[in-house]
Amino acid sequence: MSQKGHKRRLRPKYKILAAMSALVLGGGGVVLVSQGAFAGQDSRNAPVTATIDCPDVGDKLDNVPDQARKEVDANLAQLDTQVADAYKQLSSGQAKSKTLLGGLKQQRDKTITNLSDTLGKAGQKPAGLQGLSGCVMKEAAAADPADEPALANGAGGADAAAKQGAPQQQQQQQQQQAKGGPARSDFVAIGNVKPNVRKPAARGGASTGSFAVQCGRNEDGHFNPDNVIVAPGVSNGAHHMHDYVGNKTTDAFSTNNSLAQSGTTCTNGDQSTYYWPVLRLRDGRAEKDAKAPGGGQDANVGTILKPKQVTIEFKGSPVSKVAAMPRFMRIITGDAKALTNGNANANASWSCTGFENRQLKDKYPVCPKGSDVVRTFNFQSCWDGKNIDSANHRTHVAFADNNGNCKNGFKAIPQLVQRIVYSVPPGSRFAVDSFPEQLHKPVTDHGDFINVMSNGLMAGAVRCINDGRACR
């Protein structure tokens, strides 16, 4: 953009709409030229991208009667699909922003009305949901075009494809995929991060033991873009690919009965379901799901990285003994929509081996040579003592406070900690799978868990933890 002549500085809320005429289309959204430095970027011309920010209706629901849950979940999944489809139109230049947002609001109005009516019939119609139908445009850091040639020249990139005689259409597809990568400002050298991990000291009555579960690294290739907790009965309910260990049959259509009858990859017979979004190299390669829902159809592209190591461990409380989790309890940690929802429920923890006293929530780590990328999921460790799930999948569990205490009415349960290690080639761009409009931002990382341990196995785990033993 020329800097000659006097130009009136646009107010931030108008900047995206005013700049729509100067967009560059690519797999990563509508790339705009920022008139000022964007967070974490020094250049005055650092690119930003437009995405769609809609209120999270599901997060506002605190009571859904059992008889209404199936239809409510289907409507919530439909809202996610509407936003994903609108973002695809935005990123491909198929619709003007004003028209797109208007059409999206009409769709959401209808779906939210259906949801409210369903709850009303069950005697729990909430107030204020209709005010959540409107969406706005949101700025986020985009991939720097200067990074794209280097990425495309990597193994399997567009230049390599050209040298191997790949068809022009395939080369163009790979180049477009490269443009969908994370922004330069989404990465930080782990050595530049100060130690920030603080753990409360154990007090009298603490449960200092642990219970580890060996479930492999998804050697069976169990992937799908479903989310049986948030969108049961809906194919591609997550709009991003999940990596599974433990229960062998988990998908959108799983029930408590089917989970209890399933085999498991865990060596001790634990049938629990452990899953998280896949991590991908943004290398321009066409993965098996390049044309599939949850994969390329939802802007999740590149080579899926197989974990180098997966550690699943249950830990105790620094202030009390722990109680057994009920079978079929569901817990989600983190927020898959944190880019647009904000950080209130975000719980991503990115780091590098050898530097795990430094954890990142909203940045991907750049690890030094010989160090691997680490994702750590610390799950909620306090339970309301009654419910195995809640309407928004959050309020039945909670995090302990900074001293390790559970809030009133909640009791300590074994804390699930998942640690996933990846070997990432030095200098490579990588990104976590996400809903399309969440732009693969690191803050959207999250983990999901359904406890399907037998009552006996859970009781044994609790004894180990409360007795201060390390059991495997």
C-alpha positions in Angstrom: 0.0 0.0 0.0 1.4 3.4 -1.0 2.3 5.7 1.9 2.3 8.8 -0.3 -0.2 11.6 0.5 -2.3 12.2 3.5 -4.7 9.3 4.4 -7.2 9.5 7.2 -6.6 6.7 9.8 -9.6 4.4 9.9 -11.1 3.4 13.2 -10.5 -0.3 13.9 -14.1 -1.3 13.7 -14.4 0.0 10.2 -10.9 -1.0 9.0 -11.8 -4.5 7.8 -14.9 -3.6 5.9 -13.1 -0.6 4.3 -10.2 -2.8 3.2 -12.2 -5.5 1.6 -11.5 -4.1 -1.8 -7.8 -4.8 -1.3 -7.9 -8.5 -0.4 -5.7 -11.4 -1.4 -7.6 -14.7 -1.5 -6.0 -17.8 -0.2 -6.7 -20.9 1.9 -6.2 -18.9 5.1 -9.0 -16.4 4.7 -9.2 -12.8 3.5 -5.8 -11.3 3.8 -5.7 -7.6 4.4 -2.8 -5.1 4.6 -2.8 -3.6 8.1 -2.2 0.1 8.4 -0.5 -0.4 11.8 1.5 -3.0 13.6 -0.5 -6.0 14.6 0.1 -7.7 18.0 3.5 -9.4 18.0 4.5 -8.1 14.5 6.9 -5.2 13.9 6.2 -4.4 10.3 3.7 -1.6 9.6 2.5 -3.7 6.7 2.1 -7.0 8.6 -0.9 -8.8 7.1 -4.1 -9.4 9.0 -7.0 -11.6 8.0 -10.7 -11.3 8.5 -12.7 -14.1 10.2 -16.2 -14.4 11.5 -16.9 -13.8 15.2 -20.3 -15.2 16.5 -21.5 -15.5 20.1 -21.1 -19.1 21.4 -24.7 -20.1 22.1 -23.8 -23.4 23.7 -21.6 -21.7 26.3 -24.7 -19.8 27.5 -26.8 -22.8 28.2 -26.7 -23.8 31.9 -29.6 -26.3 31.9 -30.8 -28.6 29.2 -33.3 -31.3 30.2 -32.5 -34.8 29.1 -35.5 -35.1 26.8 -34.4 -32.0 24.9 -30.6 -32.6 24.8 -30.5 -34.5 21.4 -32.4 -31.8 19.5 -30.5 -29.0 21.3 -27.1 -30.6 20.4 -28.2 -31.0 16.8 -29.1 -27.3 16.6 -25.8 -26.2 18.2 -24.0 -28.3 15.7 -26.0 -26.7 12.9 -24.9 -23.2 14.2 -21.2 -24.4 13.9 -21.8 -25.6 10.4 -23.4 -22.3 9.4 -20.4 -20.3 10.6 -17.9 -22.7 8.9 -19.8 -22.4 5.6 -20.0 -18.6 5.9 -16.2 -18.5 6.5 -15.6 -20.6 3.5 -17.6 -18.1 1.4 -15.6 -15.2 2.9 -12.2 -16.9 2.4 -13.0 -17.7 -1.3 -14.4 -14.3 -2.1 -17.8 -15.7 -3.0 -19.8 -13.2 -0.9 -19.5 -9.6 0.2 -19.1 -9.2 3.9 -22.3 -7.3 4.5 -24.4 -9.7 2.5 -22.7 -12.7 4.1 -23.2 -11.5 7.7 -26.9 -10.7 6.9 -27.5 -14.1 5.5 -25.7 -15.8 8.4 -27.8 -13.9 10.9 -31.0 -15.1 9.2 -29.8 -18.7 9.4 -28.8 -18.4 13.0 -32.1 -16.6 13.9 -34.0 -19.7 12.6 -31.8 -22.2 14.3 -31.7 -20.4 17.7 -35.5 -20.1 17.5 -35.8 -23.8 17.0 -33.4 -24.4 19.9 -35.3 -22.0 22.2 -38.6 -23.7 21.3 -37.2 -27.1 22.1 -36.1 -25.9 25.5 -39.5 -24.2 26.0 -41.4 -27.4 25.4 -39.2 -29.0 28.0 -40.0 -26.2 30.5 -36.6 -24.5 30.4 -36.8 -21.8 27.7 -33.9 -19.4 28.4 -34.1 -15.6 27.9 -31.8 -13.6 25.6 -30.7 -16.3 23.2 -32.2 -14.5 20.2 -29.8 -11.7 20.8 -26.9 -14.1 20.0 -27.7 -14.5 16.3 -25.7 -11.5 15.0 -22.0 -12.0 14.0 -19.3 -9.5 13.2 -15.9 -9.5 11.4 -12.8 -10.0 13.5 -9.2 -9.3 12.7 -6.4 -11.8 13.4 -2.8 -12.1 12.3 -2.4 -13.8 8.9 0.4 -15.7 7.3 3.1 -13.4 6.0 3.3 -13.7 2.2 7.1 -13.5 2.6 6.9 -16.8 4.4 5.1 -18.6 1.6 7.9 -19.2 -0.9 10.1 -20.7 1.8 7.2 -23.0 2.9 6.4 -24.0 -0.6 10.1 -24.9 -1.2 10.0 -27.4 1.7 9.7 -31.1 1.2 6.6 -31.8 -0.8 5.9 -28.1 -1.4 4.8 -26.6 -4.6 8.2 -26.1 -6.1 9.1 -29.7 -5.4 5.8 -30.8 -7.0 6.7 -28.8 -10.1 10.1 -30.4 -10.4 8.4 -33.8 -10.2 6.0 -32.9 -13.0 2.9 -32.5 -10.9 -0.2 -31.1 -12.7 -0.6 -27.4 -12.6 -3.9 -27.7 -10.7 -2.2 -29.7 -8.0 0.6 -27.2 -7.7 -1.9 -24.4 -7.4 -3.8 -26.4 -4.7 -0.6 -26.8 -2.7 0.3 -23.2 -3.0 -3.1 -22.2 -1.8 -2.8 -24.7 1.2 0.5 -23.0 2.1 -1.2 -19.6 2.3 -3.5 -21.1 5.0 -0.7 -21.5 7.4 -0.4 -19.8 10.8 1.0 -16.3 11.1 4.6 -15.5 11.9 3.5 -13.8 15.1 1.9 -17.0 16.2 5.4 -18.5 16.9 7.9 -17.6 19.6 11.3 -19.0 20.4 10.9 -20.9 23.7 14.3 -19.6 24.9 12.7 -16.1 24.9 10.0 -17.2 27.3 10.6 -16.8 31.0 9.8 -19.7 33.3 6.1 -19.4 34.3 5.0 -22.7 35.8 3.9 -22.5 39.4 2.6 -25.4 41.4 1.1 -25.2 44.9 3.1 -27.0 47.6 1.6 -30.2 49.1 0.0 -29.7 52.5 -1.1 -32.1 55.1 -3.7 -34.6 53.8 -2.5 -34.2 50.2 -2.8 -37.0 47.7 0.6 -37.2 46.2 0.5 -40.4 44.2 -0.2 -41.0 40.5 -1.8 -43.5 38.1 -0.4 -43.8 34.6 -2.2 -45.4 31.7 -0.3 -46.7 28.6 -2.5 -46.3 25.5 -0.1 -45.9 22.7 0.3 -43.2 20.0 -2.7 -44.0 17.9 -0.9 -46.6 15.9 -4.3 -47.9 14.7 -4.9 -44.6 12.8 -8.1 -43.8 14.7 -9.1 -40.4 13.3 -12.4 -38.6 12.7 -13.8 -35.0 12.7 -16.6 -35.9 15.2 -17.1 -34.7 18.7 -19.3 -37.1 20.6 -19.3 -34.9 23.7 -20.4 -31.6 22.1 -22.1 -32.8 19.0 -23.4 -36.4 19.5 -25.0 -38.0 16.5 -23.5 -35.4 14.1 -20.9 -36.4 11.5 -18.1 -33.8 11.3 -19.4 -32.0 14.4 -15.9 -30.7 15.1 -15.0 -29.6 11.6 -11.4 -30.6 12.4 -9.7 -34.0 12.7 -9.3 -35.6 16.1 -6.5 -38.0 17.2 -7.8 -40.9 19.5 -6.2 -43.3 21.9 -7.9 -45.7 24.3 -11.4 -46.6 23.3 -11.3 -48.1 19.8 -14.8 -47.3 18.5 -15.4 -43.7 19.5 -17.2 -41.5 17.0 -20.2 -39.2 16.8 -22.6 -42.0 17.3 -21.0 -43.7 20.3 -23.2 -44.3 23.4 -22.3 -45.2 26.9 -23.2 -48.8 26.0 -21.1 -48.9 22.9 -18.2 -47.4 24.7 -18.5 -50.0 27.4 -18.5 -52.8 24.9 -15.5 -51.5 22.9 -11.9 -52.7 22.8 -9.1 -50.4 23.9 -5.5 -49.6 23.1 -4.7 -49.2 26.8 -2.7 -52.0 28.3 -4.6 -52.1 31.6 -8.0 -52.5 30.0 -9.0 -48.8 30.5 -11.8 -48.2 27.9 -11.8 -44.5 28.3 -11.7 -42.1 25.3 -8.8 -39.7 25.1 -8.8 -37.4 22.1 -7.4 -34.0 20.8 -7.0 -32.2 17.5 -4.3 -33.4 15.2 -1.1 -31.4 14.7 -0.1 -30.9 11.1 3.0 -29.7 9.2 2.0 -26.9 6.9 4.1 -28.5 4.1 1.8 -28.3 1.1 1.4 -32.1 1.0 -2.0 -33.6 0.2 -2.9 -35.7 3.3 -5.4 -38.6 2.9 -8.2 -36.2 4.2 -7.3 -33.4 1.7 -10.7 -33.6 0.1 -12.7 -34.8 3.2 -14.8 -33.1 5.8 -12.7 -32.1 8.8 -9.6 -32.1 6.5 -9.2 -30.1 3.4 -12.9 -29.2 3.1 -12.6 -27.4 6.5 -9.2 -25.7 5.7 -7.2 -28.3 7.7 -4.3 -29.2 5.4 -0.8 -30.6 5.5 0.8 -33.7 6.8 -0.7 -35.1 10.1 2.1 -35.5 12.6 2.2 -38.8 14.5 3.0 -38.2 18.2 6.5 -39.3 19.2 5.2 -40.0 22.7 1.8 -39.8 24.5 1.7 -39.8 28.3 -1.6 -40.2 30.2 -1.4 -39.7 33.9 -3.9 -39.1 36.7 -2.6 -37.0 39.6 -3.8 -36.0 43.1 -4.6 -32.9 45.0 -2.1 -30.8 47.0 -4.6 -30.2 49.8 -6.8 -33.3 50.0 -7.6 -36.9 49.1 -9.4 -37.5 45.8 -12.7 -39.1 45.1 -13.5 -41.5 42.3 -14.8 -40.1 39.0 -18.1 -41.7 38.0 -18.1 -43.9 34.9 -19.0 -42.1 31.6 -18.1 -38.7 33.0 -17.2 -36.2 30.3 -14.5 -33.4 30.6 -13.4 -30.9 28.0 -10.3 -28.7 28.7 -9.6 -25.6 26.7 -11.8 -23.9 24.1 -11.8 -24.8 20.4 -13.3 -21.3 19.7 -11.0 -19.2 21.9 -9.9 -17.0 19.0 -13.5 -15.6 18.9 -14.7 -16.4 22.4 -11.7 -15.0 24.2 -9.4 -16.6 26.7 -11.8 -17.3 29.6 -11.9 -21.0 28.9 -8.6 -21.3 27.0 -6.2 -23.8 28.5 -3.6 -24.5 25.8 -0.1 -25.4 27.1 2.6 -25.4 24.4 6.3 -26.0 25.2 9.5 -27.8 24.2 11.2 -30.7 25.8 13.8 -29.4 28.2 11.8 -26.2 28.7 8.6 -27.4 30.2 8.8 -24.9 33.0 7.8 -22.4 30.3 4.3 -22.9 29.0 2.6 -20.9 26.2 -1.2 -20.4 25.8 -1.5 -18.2 22.7 1.8 -19.0 20.8 3.4 -22.0 19.1 6.9 -22.7 20.4 10.0 -22.6 18.2 12.2 -25.3 19.8 16.0 -25.4 19.6 17.8 -28.2 17.8 17.3 -31.5 19.6 14.2 -30.4 21.4 10.7 -31.5 20.6 7.3 -29.7 20.6 5.1 -30.6 23.6 1.4 -30.1 24.1 0.1 -30.6 27.7 -3.5 -30.8 28.7 -4.2 -30.3 32.4 -7.8 -31.2 33.0 -10.2 -29.8 35.6 -9.7 -31.6 38.9 -12.8 -30.5 40.9 -16.3 -32.1 40.5 -19.7 -31.0 41.6 -20.3 -34.6 43.0 -23.5 -35.1 41.0 -23.3 -34.7 37.2 -21.3 -36.6 34.6 -21.8 -33.8 32.1 -23.5 -30.3 32.0 -25.3 -28.4 29.3 -22.3 -26.4 28.3 -19.9 -29.3 29.2 -18.1 -27.1 31.7 -20.0 -26.3 34.8 -20.0 -29.8 36.4 -16.2 -29.6 36.7 -13.8 -26.8 37.7 -10.2 -26.0 38.2 -8.7 -25.8 41.7 -7.6 -22.3 42.7 -3.9 -21.3 42.9 -3.5 -23.0 46.3 -5.1 -26.2 45.0 -8.5 -25.8 46.7 -11.8 -26.7 45.1 -14.6 -24.1 45.3 -17.5 -24.7 47.7 -19.7 -27.6 46.7 -17.0 -29.3 44.6 -14.7 -32.2 45.6 -11.2 -33.2 44.3 -11.0 -35.9 41.7 -7.9 -37.4 40.0 -6.5 -34.8 37.6 -6.0 -36.1 34.1 -2.8 -34.8 32.5 -2.1 -35.6 28.9 1.3 -34.9 27.5 1.9 -35.3 23.7 5.4 -34.9 22.2 6.1 -34.3 18.5 9.3 -34.3 16.5 9.0 -31.3 14.2 11.7 -30.6 11.6 13.7 -27.5 12.4 12.2 -24.4 10.8 9.0 -26.0 9.9 5.6 -24.3 10.2 3.0 -26.4 12.0 -0.5 -25.8 13.2 -3.2 -27.4 15.2 -6.5 -28.4 13.5 -9.4 -26.1 14.2 -12.8 -24.9 13.1 -12.2 -23.0 9.8 -13.0 -19.6 11.2 -10.6 -20.1 14.2 -7.6 -19.9 11.8 -5.5 -22.7 13.5 -4.5 -20.4 16.3 -2.6 -22.0 19.1 -4.9 -20.7 21.8 -7.7 -22.9 20.4 -6.0 -26.1 21.4 -8.1 -28.4 23.6 -8.5 -32.0 24.9 -11.5 -34.3 25.5 -12.0 -37.2 27.8 -14.8 -39.7 28.6 -14.1 -41.9 31.6 -14.9 -45.5 30.7 -12.7 -47.1 33.4 -14.5 -49.9 35.2 -15.4 -49.0 38.8 -12.7 -51.4 40.0 -10.0 -49.8 37.9 -11.0 -46.3 39.0 -11.0 -47.4 42.6 -7.5 -48.8 42.2 -6.3 -45.6 40.7 -7.8 -43.6 43.6 -6.1 -45.8 46.1 -2.7 -45.3 44.4 -3.1 -41.6 44.3 -4.4 -41.2 47.9 -1.7 -43.6 49.2 1.1 -41.6 47.6 2.2 -44.4 45.3 3.1 -44.2 41.6 1.2 -46.9 39.8 1.2 -48.1 36.2 
